[in-house]
């Protein structure tokens, strides 16, 4: 089967238009990225240094457990532009940092906590005493 040059260039043009239709220009809507798989020893400075080469990095934060003071194993980095964040997402996803494989995903907005009515800890017992699950009992 033989095709003329004009037919081939027409087919190529159609394929390029289809590719643009099915491939989004940008998957990110914010320059903030969620980084998971961090080592417990990774600190903010290590995270910043690892991600600074991909663009103007504004902030790098490892999330720390308040009770233990240790890393939760994830963090966030924020770039000046979405383009820098896209380069980072492609360049750092599934790479090693501090001996662990990390994963880079778009950060999602924090969901608001559901509003719940206050919990009642007190109960009336059969004997007439009021019990409080937090403190104990009193009469």
C-alpha angles and dihedrals in degrees: 000000000000127000129194121237091251091052092049093048089049091053091047090050091051091050092050091050090050092048091053089049094053099036114069116224092228132009092191124081096178134037090233119102132196113224116199133179095048120163116250087242096056112114132191092263094054091048092049093049093048094052102034095087094068098065144303102334113199101181141003119188131178110204112237127203107242095214100046100026089226129123117271089217097254140073147165136249124195125201131194093241138027089234091061090048091051091052089050093048091054095040102044105033112117093004128132122260120174089347096306131101109244130200127213121209135161112273115244123215115263111263115232116251113253115254110247129183115249114273116246112222097180124092133180111236127209092257094055096255118131114227125204114199092207099050107017126246135325135177 
